[in-house]
Every structure is written in structure tokens, then in C-alpha cells.
Amino acid sequence: MLGAAVLVAVVGTGSQLAQAMPGGPGAGPMAGPMGGPMGGPGHGMMSGRLLQAIGASADQQAQVKAIMQAARDDIRKNHEAAGDLRAQMTAVFTAPVVDARAAEAVRAKMATVREADSKRMLQAMVDAAAVLTPEQRQQLADKMGKRHEMMMRHMHERATLDGAAKR
């Protein structure tokens, strides 16, 4: 159970990936300008504030920051090397005749970029987790669980409000 909780907590660092990906979370290679809802690099789940809250030392915080920055830099380079896949996909679907093979080729490139990003971020999360003690990882998992519960509650409340507004 602890292993799953740690994985859930560390996966929260995926928001770091969102800052590296143009357009924010979920945008991947189909993105626009840099930046995401978390406010930019360093404001994700492994932010200084959260690391302080779990009692991470200054040395641990610096190590985690360096690990996550290196991952963001690698992912950013990967996206630059992949080119503008969104523009390519747009070109495919705005052509007079949609070429299914061309669409599939661009989709495959996008999937390759996402897979490389996922692998790199997982490695960064494993490396960051190794810097923390088991107790700190458990605290991180607890905080992430509470954050998830709060986000789900807010989503439910929003859906309820949106549903009432449509009546």
C-alpha cells in the first residue's frame, strides 16, 4: 500500500512535466506558448513549499529541484527536436483531402514524444523519491491524497453548480 501511495505522491511531480510542455498540462506536443496553471517551473508537487512542509532539508530541496529542472530541460529539448507537431496535424486536417496516413504518421510522432516524456519524468520522479526518506514520501503521499480529495470535491461542486445553471 505504501508503494502505491508513494507512486501516487511522486506522480504529482507530473505537473513539473506540464511546465516543460508548451501549453500546459495535457498539451504535449500539441501546444502553444510556455506555461501552465501551476505558475511555471518549481510550482508543482515537488515545489519548495511542499518539500518544506514534509521536512525536507535544504540539501534535499536543492537535489530535488536540480533533478526536476534537468528533466524539464530534457523534455523541452525533446519537444524542440520534434518540431511543431500541432501545426503538422492542423495542416493534415485542413487540407482539401484529409490524408489518413499522414494523420497517423503525425499521431505516431506525438505518441513517441509523449512516451519519451513519460519515461524521462518517471526517471526524475524515481530519482527525486530516492532523495527523500520513507517518512517524507509517506507525508508527501498523505498531502497529495488530501489535495486530490479537495480537487475532486471542487470538481463535484463545480459540476453541480454548472448543472443548476443549465436548468
C-alpha positions as CSV (number, residue, x, y, z in Angstrom):
1,M,0.0,0.0,0.0
2,L,2.8,2.4,0.8
3,G,4.4,1.7,-2.6
4,A,1.2,2.7,-4.3
5,A,0.8,5.8,-2.1
6,V,4.4,6.8,-2.8
7,L,3.8,6.4,-6.5
8,V,0.7,8.5,-6.4
9,A,2.5,11.2,-4.5
10,V,5.5,11.2,-6.7
11,V,3.4,11.1,-9.8
12,G,2.2,14.5,-8.7
13,T,5.5,15.8,-9.9
14,G,4.0,15.3,-13.3
15,S,2.9,18.9,-13.0
16,Q,6.6,19.6,-13.4
17,L,6.2,18.0,-16.8
18,A,3.3,20.3,-17.6
19,Q,5.6,23.3,-17.2
20,A,8.1,21.8,-19.6
21,M,5.4,21.1,-22.2
22,P,4.2,24.0,-24.2
23,G,0.6,24.8,-23.5
24,G,0.5,23.3,-20.0
25,P,-0.9,20.0,-18.7
26,G,-2.1,17.5,-21.3
27,A,-0.9,19.7,-24.2
28,G,2.1,17.7,-25.1
29,P,3.4,18.3,-28.5
30,M,0.1,19.9,-29.5
31,A,0.8,23.1,-27.6
32,G,1.3,26.8,-27.7
33,P,3.3,29.2,-25.5
34,M,5.1,28.0,-22.4
35,G,3.4,28.0,-19.1
36,G,0.8,26.1,-17.2
37,P,-1.7,26.6,-14.4
38,M,0.7,25.9,-11.7
39,G,2.7,29.1,-12.4
40,G,5.8,27.8,-14.1
41,P,8.8,25.7,-13.2
42,G,9.1,24.9,-9.5
43,H,5.5,25.4,-8.6
44,G,4.5,21.7,-8.9
45,M,4.0,19.0,-6.4
46,M,7.8,19.0,-5.7
47,S,7.8,22.7,-5.1
48,G,9.9,24.2,-2.3
49,R,6.8,24.9,-0.2
50,L,5.7,21.2,-0.3
51,L,9.2,20.0,0.3
52,Q,9.4,22.3,3.3
53,A,6.1,21.0,4.6
54,I,7.4,17.4,4.6
55,G,10.5,18.5,6.4
56,A,13.0,18.2,3.5
57,S,16.4,19.7,4.3
58,A,17.8,22.5,2.2
59,D,20.1,19.9,0.6
60,Q,17.2,17.6,-0.2
61,Q,15.3,20.5,-1.7
62,A,18.2,21.5,-3.8
63,Q,18.7,18.0,-5.1
64,V,15.0,17.5,-5.9
65,K,15.0,20.9,-7.6
66,A,18.0,20.0,-9.7
67,I,16.5,16.6,-10.7
68,M,13.2,18.2,-11.8
69,Q,14.9,21.0,-13.6
70,A,17.1,18.6,-15.6
71,A,14.0,16.6,-16.5
72,R,12.2,19.7,-17.6
73,D,15.2,20.8,-19.7
74,D,15.4,17.4,-21.3
75,I,11.7,17.3,-22.1
76,R,11.8,20.8,-23.5
77,K,14.7,19.8,-25.8
78,N,12.7,16.8,-26.9
79,H,9.8,19.0,-27.9
80,E,12.0,21.4,-29.8
81,A,13.6,18.5,-31.7
82,A,10.1,17.1,-32.5
83,G,9.1,20.3,-34.2
84,D,5.6,21.7,-34.3
85,L,3.5,18.6,-34.4
86,R,0.3,20.6,-33.7
87,A,0.9,22.6,-36.9
88,Q,1.5,19.4,-38.8
89,M,-1.7,17.9,-37.6
90,T,-3.6,21.1,-38.3
91,A,-2.2,21.0,-41.8
92,V,-3.4,17.4,-42.3
93,F,-6.9,18.2,-41.2
94,T,-7.3,21.5,-43.1
95,A,-6.0,20.1,-46.4
96,P,-8.7,19.8,-49.1
97,V,-8.5,16.0,-48.7
98,V,-7.6,14.5,-45.3
99,D,-4.8,12.0,-45.7
100,A,-5.3,9.3,-43.1
101,R,-1.7,8.0,-43.5
102,A,-0.3,11.5,-42.9
103,A,-2.6,11.9,-39.8
104,E,-1.5,8.6,-38.4
105,A,2.2,9.5,-39.0
106,V,1.8,12.7,-37.0
107,R,-0.2,10.9,-34.3
108,A,2.6,8.3,-34.0
109,K,5.2,11.1,-33.7
110,M,3.1,12.7,-31.0
111,A,2.9,9.4,-29.2
112,T,6.6,8.9,-29.4
113,V,7.2,12.3,-27.9
114,R,4.7,11.6,-25.1
115,E,6.3,8.2,-24.4
116,A,9.8,9.7,-24.2
117,D,8.5,12.5,-21.9
118,S,6.8,9.9,-19.7
119,K,9.9,7.8,-19.4
120,R,12.1,10.8,-18.6
121,M,9.6,12.1,-16.0
122,L,9.3,8.7,-14.3
123,Q,13.1,8.6,-14.0
124,A,13.1,12.0,-12.5
125,M,10.4,11.0,-10.0
126,V,12.3,7.9,-9.0
127,D,15.5,9.9,-8.6
128,A,13.6,12.6,-6.5
129,A,11.9,9.9,-4.4
130,A,15.4,8.4,-3.6
131,V,16.4,11.8,-2.1
132,L,13.6,11.7,0.4
133,T,13.2,9.4,3.4
134,P,10.4,6.8,3.5
135,E,8.7,9.0,6.1
136,Q,8.9,12.1,3.9
137,R,7.5,10.1,1.0
138,Q,4.6,9.0,3.2
139,Q,3.9,12.6,4.2
140,L,4.0,13.5,0.6
141,A,1.6,10.8,-0.3
142,D,-0.7,11.9,2.5
143,K,-0.6,15.6,1.4
144,M,-1.2,14.5,-2.2
145,G,-4.2,12.4,-1.1
146,K,-5.7,15.3,0.7
147,R,-5.1,17.6,-2.3
148,H,-6.7,15.0,-4.6
149,E,-9.8,14.8,-2.4
150,M,-10.1,18.6,-2.3
151,M,-9.8,18.8,-6.1
152,M,-12.4,16.1,-6.6
153,R,-14.7,17.9,-4.1
154,H,-14.3,21.1,-6.0
155,M,-14.9,19.4,-9.4
156,H,-18.1,17.9,-8.0
157,E,-19.2,21.2,-6.6
158,R,-18.5,22.9,-9.9
159,A,-20.4,20.2,-11.9
160,T,-23.3,20.7,-9.5
161,L,-23.3,24.4,-10.0
162,D,-22.9,24.1,-13.8
163,G,-25.8,21.7,-13.8
164,A,-28.0,24.0,-11.8
165,A,-27.1,26.9,-14.1
166,K,-28.3,24.9,-17.2
167,R,-31.8,24.3,-15.9
